[in-house]
Amino acid sequence: MISVINNCRIISPGSDIPSGNIVIEDGVISYAGSGTAAVKTGNVIDGSGLIAVPGFIDIHSHGRSNFDFCDGSEESFAVIGRGKLEDGVTGFLATSLSVSTEDLRNLCRQAEHYKKNVSDGSTMLGIHLEGPFFNPKCAGAQNPDFLKNPDIALVDELNAISPVKKVSFSPELPGGEEFTKALTDRGIMASGGHTEADYERYTRCRELGMKHLTHFCNVMTPMHHLRFGMVGGGLLDDDVYVEMICDGVHLCDQMIRMIARMKGPEKMMLITDAMRASAMPDGEYTLGGLPVIVKDGCARLTTGPVAGSTLRYHNGLKHLIKLTGLPLCEAIRATSFNQAESLGLGKRGKLEKGFIADIALLDNNLDVQKTICSGIVKWEKK
């Protein structure tokens, strides 16, 4: 099967082609450039007035459309996976919460069912365990009833059901350093989060393979001129990727600008941390069994703490560009290529020959018009 996207602006990390064509053969890009590739037959997609960017990869997302991955149902995965396409997301990690072990097992079972049976949704690229290995003092919106110390045996059990790509945990907990090394040895990304770890503990775990920081700055030891903290370490160290929720709630404008200046687009990763109220009206919801109120798009537990976000992915990209002035071809690194490279998610994140044809077609306001997964148009705005 050959498809051609004609007359579109082509944005890829470090590259901005004002007008060009993309040729897709068997789900892979065979040509992307300003010239005209020789194609005799195929499906032609008119890209006039549109911007082609690598499809977004959301590695930290809990739900959408009033469903949560931890619901553990076939319907929840299907609705979220299809809905993600509306936001330009071509790939995602199904992200857990701190819930019971049986609920985690069921989440992994449903992830495998989705991969095998749902063909019209965004691509499920793996599991992200956010919890239950968190410090109770730093639970945030995680359910404190299910928190526990790091347990590699549980990760192994879940990984055997469905591949785990990333584990967020508090590195200061007993066994945190050993846990970091065990994850790294298995090719699973260790990510620090929900933590009061000091700079010294952070550094030891970074040296053992902890190269991601979960929703950077949120529920994390802040930077102080005498106690550098995990935020300071994340800003300083060039080998560490930081997750950013650019929704105007989790990070103030000045912090977003400073992260962009100090880390550069090469080490930033836009996430949504979206909960079930994403793409839904304000009202009452739940997160991990805890009651949540959404008002003016901001989700909070009834006890006060912020409880995930209602952010839709393309809006996070808009906010980042508005605040930082980054060219689109640089900001776009933070939407898929960094995620794919750091987590080993395959040749995704660039519009170049040999890369998987995961593509979002945007208008000039960066709103999504079409979403293409492995060369197949899976969603288009009516």
NUVEXBA-479092 format. One record per residue: residue in one letter; x, y, z of N, C-alpha, C in turn. Coordinates in pm, whole numbers, plus 32768, in hexadecimal, padded with zeros to 4 digits. Example, Ala and Ser with C-alpha at 12.3 -4.5 7.8 and 13.67 -1.06 7.14 Angstrom:
% NUVEXBA-479092
a85277DC7830C84CE7E3E830C85287EB6830C s85057F1F82C485577F9682CA850A80038313 
//
This chain:
% NUVEXBA-479092
m80557F8980008000800080008058807C8000 i804280D47FA1808E81507F97802E81C67FAA s805882257FFD800C829F800F806983167FFD v803183857FD3807D84007FBF803384738002 i807C84BF80538046853B8089808585AB8039 n803585F37FED806786597F91805D86E67FCA n80BB873A7FA380B287CC7FB680A387F88047 c80E687B380A280DE87D9813081628815815F r815B886281C881D4888D820D820288168262 i828287F5825B82B6877E829F831287A98310 i82E9878A838C833787AC8403836D872B8441 s83F087288454843286B88497849F86F484EE p84D086AE8555853786EA85A985AB87248558 g85BD87A88565862887ED8520860D880C848E s859587F1845D8578880283CE84EE884083BB d84E888A38360846A88E5833F846688FA82A9 i841888A78263840A88AF81D2838688F681B5 p8389896E817C830F89BE816982A389788117 s82CC892D80B2826A88E6806182AC886A8027 g826D87F7804082A8877C80108245870A800F n827A86937FFA8229861A7FEF826485AC8045 i820B85588078823484E480C881FC84688085 v82538407806A82288388802F8233831C8099 i81C882CF80A581C18264810A81AD81DF80C3 e8203818080E281F780FA80A981F58093811A d81888045811F817A7FDD8186819180128212 g81588088822E815C80C182B481DC810882D9 v823B8113827A82BC8152829682D281C28231 i8310822F825E832D829F8205839F827881A6 s83868284812583EE826780C2842882E78086 y83E183568097841283D7806583CC844780B0 a841984AE80D283E08528810C8439859C80E2 g840585F3808F845886608061840E86BF8005 s8457871F7FD1841A87877F7E841087607EEC g845886F77EC4844F86CA7E3B83D386777E23 t83C886427DAE835785ED7D8B8387855E7D79 a835585057DCE837B84797DC3832784367D57 a836383D77D13831C838F7CA882C183267CE5 v823F83407CE081DC82E27D16817182CE7CAB k816182557C7D8104823B7C108075822A7C41 t806581E37CAF7FE081CD7CE67FE481E27D7D g7F6E81F57DB57F6982027E467EFB825F7E72 n7EE682617EF47E8382B77F317EC083407F46 v7E8283A87F127EB784307F1D7E69847D7F87 i7EB384B67FE67E798509804E7EA3859A8032 d7E4285EE80257E60867B80087E8C86C08087 g7F0986EB808A7F3F872F81007F4487C580F1 s7EFE87FB808F7F02888C80787ED688D980F4 g7F298937811E7F08898981937F1E89458218 l7F5488CA82167F67887E82927FFA886D82B3 i801488538332809B883C836480A687AA838E a810387618352811B86D68379818786D483E3 v81678696845781C8868784C381C985F484EE p823485C7852D8233853E856181C0852E85C5 g817A84BE85BD810C84A68619813B84AD86AA f80EA84E68701811084F9878D8111847387D7 i816D84688836817583F2888D81618421891C d80F483F7895A80D6841F89E480FE83AC8A40 i816F83BD8A8581A283518ADA816E83588B69 h811883BB8B8480E083C98C0B805283FD8C00 s7FF483A08BFC7F6783C48BEC7F1283578C2C h7EB183828C7E7E5E83228CC87DD6830A8C87 g7DA3836C8C3D7D1E83588C097CEC83CB8BB5 r7C6D83BE8B917C2E84208B397B9B83F98B2C s7B47845A8B097ABC843E8AE57A7083F08B50 n7A91840E8BCE7A5283D08C447A78833E8C58 f7AEC83168C227B2182908C397BB0829B8C6A d7BDC82338CB37C63822C8CEA7C9A81A18CCE f7D1B81998CAE7D5681178C957D4480B88D0C c7D4280F18D857D33809D8DFC7CA4806C8E10 d7C4680998DBA7BC1805C8DBE7BCA7FC88D9E g7C327FA58D4F7C4A7F188D317BE37ED88CD8 s7BA57F268C817B407EEE8C287B6C7EFD8B97 e7B377EA68B417B537EB18AB27B237F398A7E e7AAF7F648AAD7A777FE18A7E7AD080578AA1 s7B0980578B197B5B80C98B427BD380D98AE6 f7C19806E8AC97C8C80778A707C6280A389E4 a7BF5806A89B17BC8808A89297BA1811D891D v7B558150897D7B2881DC89777B9F823B8983 i7BFB822089DF7C70827789EF7CC682728972 g7CE081FA89417D3681EB88CC7D00822F8851 r7C7E8227883C7C41826C87C97C3F830287DF g7C22832B885A7C1C83BA88787CA383FE886A k7D0E83B8888A7D9483F388807DB2842187F1 l7D7883DD87907D8F840487057D62849386EA e7CF984C0872D7CC78548871A7D2D85B08748 d7D8A8587879C7DF085E287D17E7485D48789 g7E768588871B7EF1857586CE7F4F850D8707 v7F2084C2876B7F73845D87AE7F6D83DB875E t7FDF83B387277FE6833786D9801A82C3872C g805382DF87A18085827587F8808082A08889 f806A824188E2805F82648970808D81F189C9 l80B182138A4380C681B08AAD804B81B48B06 a800E81418B1C7F9E813A8B7A7FD781498C06 t7FB081B48C4A7FEC81D98CCA7F9181B38D3D s7FCC81718D9F7F8081428E137F7A81AD8E7E l7F39818A8EEB7F3881D78F677F5E81778FD8 s7F6181AA90517F78815390C47EF3811190E8 v7EE4809890B77E6A804990CB7E937FBE90FA s7E347F65910A7E537EDF913B7EA67E9190D4 t7EEC7E2C91047F3C7DD890AB7EE57D969042 e7E6F7D6890697E177D2890087DE87D8C8F9E d7DD17E098FC67DAB7E6F8F647E1E7E8A8F02 l7E9A7E858F337F0D7E988EDB7F197E228E79 r7F037DAB8EAB7F057D358E517E9B7D448DE5 n7E247D708E0D7DB77D7B8DAE7DD37DE88D47 l7E107E578D727E367EBF8D147E927E868CA9 c7EF47E358CD27F517DFB8C717F0B7D988C15 r7EAC7D4D8C497E607CF08BF47E107D3D8B8C q7DD07DA98BB67D807DF78B5A7DD77E3D8AF2 a7E507E618B197EAD7E9D8AB87ECA7E3B8A47 e7EE17DBD8A6A7EFB7D588A037E7F7D4089AD h7E0A7D4389EB7D8E7D32899F7D7E7DA5893B y7D9C7E1E89677D917E92890E7DEE7E838896 k7E6A7E5D88AE7ECA7E5188417E9D7DEB87D9 k7E5C7D8188077E367D1587AD7DAE7D2C8769 n7D587D7C87A67CCD7D8287777C9A7E0B874C v7CDF7E7787707CAF7EFC874B7D097F3486DE s7CD57F3886647D267F6185F17D107FF385C9 d7CAC803486037C8B80BB85D97CAF81248642 g7D108102869A7D3A816187017DCE818286F3 s7DFC81DA874A7E8981FA87527ED8817D877B t7F598179875B7FAA810387757FD580FD8807 m7FB9808D88487FE3807788D38074804688D0 l80CF80948909815E807888FF81988039897D g8149802989E5817C7FEC8A60813380218ADA i81667FF58B4D812C80198BCE818980798C17 h814F80DE8C57819781358CB3815A81218D3D l81A880EA8D99817A80DB8E228198815B8E6F e813181A98E8A8140821C8EE2810B81F28F6A g816281C38FBE813B8185903B813280F09029 p812280A69096810580D5911F818080EE9175 f81F680FD91378273810491848295819591A7 f823C81D391F7824D826092188254827792AF n829E82DE92D382A8830C935D821F8342938A p81E6830C93F68163833D9423815E83D3943C k81D0840D946281D3849E947A81C384ED93F8 c81D984AA938881D684ED9306816C84B092AC a8101847E92E8809B8436929A8058848F9233 g804A851092508002856791F47F75853391E2 a7F4E851791657EC884E491497EC7844B913A q7F34840991647F37837791637EF2834391E2 n7EAD82D291D37E62829A92447EC2826292AD p7EC5829A93257F26826E938B7F0F81DF93BC d7E9881A993A67E7A812293D67ECB80B6938F f7F0480D793197F45806F92CA7FDC808692B9 l801480E792FE80A2810492EE80F780979330 k816B807C92F481C68016932A8254803692FF n82B37FF1933C833F80039318835C7FC09291 p83C67FEB924E83E87FB191CC83F17F1891D1 d83B77ED9916C83AE7E46916883C47E1990D8 i843E7DF090B8845C7DC9902E84127D4A9007 a83F07CF5906783A47C7B9047831B7C9E900E l82DB7D05904482597D2F901082697D678F83 v82D17DB68F6C82E97DEB8EE582FE7D788E83 d834A7D148EAC83637CA18E5582E17C598E34 e828B7C4A8E97820B7C078E8081B77C548E1B l81AF7CD78E2C815E7D288DD2819D7D2F8D47 n82207D388D4382687D3E8CC482557CBF8C72 a82407C4E8CB682297BD08C71819E7BCD8C32 i81417C1C8C6980BA7C248C2F80B87C838BB9 s80F37CF98BCB80F97D5D8B6181777DB18B78 p81C87DCA8B1082497E0C8B2382407E938B6A v828D7E9F8BD482977F1C8C1F830E7F6B8BE8 k82F67FE68BC1835F803A8B87839A809C8BEC k834E80BB8C55837781278CAE833681138D36 v8382812B8DA2834C81248E2A836F81A58E73 s830981EB8EA1831D82618EF5831982368F87 f837882668FD68382823B906283D082A290B2 s83C882969136841282EE9191849A82AE91AF p850882E4917C858A82A1918C85BE829E921A e858582F0927385B682F192FD857D827F9352 l851B8235931D84E181C7936885488157937C p8535810293E48593809293FA85A2803D937C g861E8024935686387FD492DF86308021925E g862580A79265861380F891ED868680EE918A e870180EA91BE877480E29164877D805A9121 e87657FF1916E87657F6A913486F67F5B90CD f86847F9890E986127F94908E86357FDB900B t8678804D901686A280968F9F86FA80408F46 k875D7FFF8F8287B87FAB8F34876E7F348EF6 a87117EF98F4386C67E868F0F86727EAE8E96 l86327F228E9D85E47F528E2A863F7F6A8DB2 t86AF7FAC8DCA870C7FC98D5D873F7F4A8D1D d875F7EE68D6D878F7E668D3987277E238CE0 r86A77E408CF9863A7E048CAB86137E598C32 g86557ECA8C2186327F228BB285B37F728BCA i858D7F838C4885177FD18C6E854880578CA7 m850F80C48C77853C81488CA5851081638D34 a857081838D89855481AD8E12853D82448E10 s84CE82708E4D84AB82FE8E4C848A832B8EDA g84D083908F0A84B983C38F90843F841E8F96 g83ED840A8FFC8377845E900C833484499092 h82D984A490B68295849E913882FE848691A4 t835A84E391B183D584C791FA8404853B9251 e8445851792C0848D85789310852285549313 a8551850E92AA85DE84E992A186368564929D d86A7855F92E5870585CD92DE875E85BD9262 y87B0862092498802862091D1886185A991CD e88968583924188F58514924688B28491921F r883A8477925187F283FC922C87CD84009197 y879E8472916A877F848290DC87F884609087 t886C849690AB88E58481905B890C83EE9057 r890483A990C88927831A90C988CA82CC906E c884982EA907387EA82A3901E87FB82C98F8A r881B83468F6F8836836D8EE588AB831D8EAD e8912830D8EFB898782C18ECD8966822E8EB6 l88FB81FE8EF888D081738EE8886A81638E77 g884081D28E3A87E781C78DC6876682158DCC m874E825F8E3786D382AF8E4086E4832C8DEA k86B583278D6D86CC83938D0E864D83DD8CE5 h85DD83C08D2A8561840B8D17853684438D9D l84F484B78D9B84B584EE8E12842285078DF4 t83CD84CC8E47833C84CB8E3282FE85528E55 h82A1857F8DFF826386068E0B82BE86648E5A f8327868E8E16839486DB8E50836187518EA2 c839B875F8F18837F87C88F7B830587A98FD2 n82AA87568FA48230873B8FF2824686C99053 v822D86E390D382468685914182D686549138 m833486B1913D83C386949128841586F79178 t848486C991B484D6872292068505879B91B5 p84E2881391E38501888B9195859588B1919D m85BC890E914B86468940914A865389AF91B2 h86BB89A3920486DA8A06926B876F8A25925F h87978A9C928588248AC1927088848A6F92C7 l88538A2D932F88A789D79380888289439374 r88058928934B87D6889D933987A1889492AB f87F3885D925387DA886991C3875E881D9196 g874187AD91D586C6876491BA86C187239131 m865586D7911986458691909A862786F29028 v85DE875D904485C487BF8FDB864787FC8FAC g869F881E900A872188548FE2877087F18F8F g877187738FBA87B8870C8F6F878186F88EE4 g86FC86F88ED986BE86E78E5686E187568DF6 l86EC87D18E29871288428DD587A5883D8DAF l87F9880B8E08888A880F8DF488BD87A18D99 d888687288DA588C386B38D65889086A08CD6 d88EF869B8C7988CC86978BEB889886108BBD d88AA85A68C0D887E85218BE387F484FB8C1A v87AF855A8C55872D853F8C9486BE85838C45 y865585358C2485DE856A8BE2857885928C4D v853186008C3484CB862C8C94844386338C50 e83DE85FD8C95835386078C67831A868F8C8C m82CF86CB8C308294874D8C4881FF874B8C2A i81AD87778C8A811E87888C748106881D8C5A c80F988418BDB80EB88CE8BB6805888F48BAB d801588F38C1E7F8689118C207F6589928C69 g7FCB89DA8C987FB28A558CE17F8D8A408D73 v7F8C89C28D9F7F6B89A08E297FE489658E71 h802689058E31809188BA8E72811789028E73 l812D895B8E1181A989A88E0881858A388DE7 c81BF8A958E3181A68B228E1081F08B468D8F d81CA8BB48D5282048BDC8CD3829C8BEC8CDD q82CA8C298D4983598C428D5883A88BBF8D63 m836F8B5C8DA983B48ADC8DB583BD8A968D2E i83538A9C8CDF83578A5E8C5A83C58AA08C07 r83CF8B238C0E84388B688BC284C38B3F8BF2 m84D38B328C7785578B108CAB857D8A818C86 i851D8A248C8F853B89998C69856589948BD6 a851B89DA8B81853B89D98AF285C58A138AD8 r85EA8A7A8B23866D8AB98B0F86DD8A608B42 m86C98A1C8BB4873689D08BF0874089428BB8 k86CF89028B9C86D288798B6986DC88768AD1 g869F88D88A91869888D589FF8632886F89D2 p860288798957859B881D892785C9878C8921 e864D87748925867F86EB891B866186978996 k864486D48A08862F86868A8385A886A28AC5 m855086E88A7F84C986FE8AB1846A86998A73 m840686718AC0839F86168A8D8317864A8AB9 l82C686738A59823F86A08A7B81E986268A9C i81A086308B0A813F85CA8B3080BB86128B50 t805185C48B607FD386008B8C7FB585E28C1E d7FDC856B8C4F7FAF853C8CD27F1785468CDB a7ED585338C687E4485468C617DFA84DB8CB0 m7D9285058CF87D3B84A78D3D7CB784A08CF0 r7C56845B8D277BDC843C8CDC7B8C84B68CB2 a7BA585298CF07B5985A18CCC7B8E85E88C50 s7BFB85B78C157C2D85F38B9A7BC485E58B2C a7BAC86528AE47B4686598A7A7AB8864D8AB2 m7AA8866B8B327A2686668B757A0A86ED8BB6 p798D87098BD7796C87888C1C799687858CAE d799787FA8CED79AF88028D7D794987AD8DC7 g7971877D8E3E7913872E8E8D795C86D58EF0 e7917866C8F1D794D86108F80797E85918F3A y79FB85678F5E7A3984F18F237A8284A48F91 t7ACD843F8F6A7B2083F58FC97BA983DE8F8B l7C0D83C78FE17C9383A28FB67CC9833D901A g7CDB82C18FEC7D0C825890457CB1824090BC g7C30825690A87BD0824391147BBD82BC916C l7C06832891537BFB83A191A47BA28407915C p7B4C844F91A77AF284B091687B3B852C9136 v7B15855990BE7B5585CB907D7AEA862E904F i7B0886AE905F7AB4871990287B02875F8FBA v7AC5876C8F457B0187B68ED77AB7883A8EC9 k7B0288A88ED87AC9892D8ECB7B2489808E71 d7AE989BE8E0C7B368A0C8DAB7BA889BA8D6F g7B8F89388D5C7BEF88DF8D1E7C5D88AE8D79 c7C5E88D98DF77CC488B08E577C8C88428EB1 a7CD087D08EB67CA2875D8F057CE8875C8F8C r7C9987558FF77CD0874E907E7C8386E790D1 l7CCD86A291297C888650918C7C3086AA91E1 t7BC9867292197B7286C292707BBE86F492EB t7C3286B593087C8786E293777CEA874E934D g7CEF877092CB7D3F87E1929F7DAB87C89238 p7DFB875992437E6A874891E57E3C873B9153 v7E8F876F90F87E76875C906A7E7586C7904A a7E15869D8FF77E01860E8FDB7E0B85F38F46 g7E8685F18F127E9785DF8E827E69865C8E38 s7E53864D8DB77E2B86C08D667DB7869B8D0B t7D8286FF8CC87D1F86E98C5E7D5987108BD7 l7DDD871D8BD27E22874E8B5C7E1486EE8AE6 r7E0187278A707E0786DC89F37E8C86FC89B0 y7ECA869889757F5986A089557F7E87198900 h7F35873088957F5B879D883A7F548825887F n7EFF883288E57EF788B1892D7F7488C88982 g7FB1885D89B3802F886A89FB809E889D89A0 l80A1886C89248103889C88C480EE893088A6 k807289588893805489E5887B80898A3D88ED h80708A11896880968A6089DE812F8A6C89E7 l817489FE89CA82078A0089CE823E8A66896A i820C8A6288F0823D8ABC8888821B8B4E88A8 k81A38B6588D9817A8BED88FD81D68C2A8966 l81FD8BD989C9824C8C0D8A3882E08C188A18 t83148BBE89C783A58BB789B283D18BF4892E g83778BFD88CD839F8C2D884983F28BCA87FB l83F88B4E882984458AE987E0840A8AD48754 p84608AC886EE842C8AA4866A83E78A1C8672 l83818A0986208337898C862483918914860C c83F6892385B4844D88B1859684A9888D860B e84B688E5866E850188C486E884A388938755 a843388D8876883D388AE87CF83A0882187B5 i839A87FA8735835F877A871183B287058745 r8432871D8767848386B287A38444867E8823 a840086D9886A83CB86B788EE8348866A88E9 t8314865488708290861388658297857F8840 s83098550880B830C84C287E68399848B87D8 f83F484D387978479849B877E84C3847F8800 n84BF84DB885F850584C588DE84CB844B8927 q844784408925840683CF8967842F834B8926 a842C834888A2844D82CD885B84DF82A7886E e8536830A886A85C582EE887885E982BE8904 s85B282FE896985D782DC89F38598825A8A23 l8526823589EB84DF81BD8A1884E8814989B5 g852F815B8948853C80EF88E884B880C988A7 l846E812C887583E98115883E83EA810687A5 g845E80ED876C846680D986DD8481815A8693 k84858151860F84A881C585BC842E821E85AC r8416826A861383A782C9861883DC83538639 g839183BA861583B48440864083FA849485D8 k840F84608560844684AF84F383F984918472 l83EF84F4841D83B484E08398842684D58335 e8464845F833784D6844282E284CB83B482AD k851383988242851383138208853A82AB8270 g84EC823F8276850881D282D184BF81DA8356 f847F824B83728435825A83F083A4822E83DE i836A81F9844982DE81D184488288824B8428 a8227823783D081D382A683A0816482C68404 d818D82F4847A8132832C84DD813683C384CE i80C683FD84A180C684898478804684CE84A9 a8056854784DD7FE3859D84FA7FE4860F8496 l7F72862984577F63869B83FD7F1987088448 l7F5C877B84567F2887EA84A57F07885F844A d7EAB88B584797E96893484337EF7899B846A n7EEC8A16843B7F4C8A7C84647F3C8AA784F6 n7ECE8A8185357EBD8A9A85C57EEE8A248619 l7F2889BF85D77F5A894586157EE988EF864D d7E7288FE86157E0388A386357E08882C85D6 v7DE587B786097DF2873B85BD7D81872E8557 q7DA8870D84DC7D4886F884707D4186668446 k7DB2862084457DB6859184257E238550847A t7E0C84D2849E7E70848484E77E878401849D i7F0683E784807F2D8374842F7F88831A8480 c7F65829C848E7FB6823A84D57FE681D08473 s806A81BF846B80A6815E840E806C816A8382 g805A81E68357802C820182D07F9781FD82BA i7F4A81DF83227EB981D483167E76824C8359 v7E1F829183107DD382FF834B7D6D82C383AB k7D8382DB842D7D2982A184917CC5830684C8 w7CE0838784B27C8083EB84E07C9084678489 e7C2284A884687C26852984267BB2857E8457 k7BCC85FD84637B68865984957AF88668842E k7A7F865D845C7A0C8667840179E586F983F0 
//
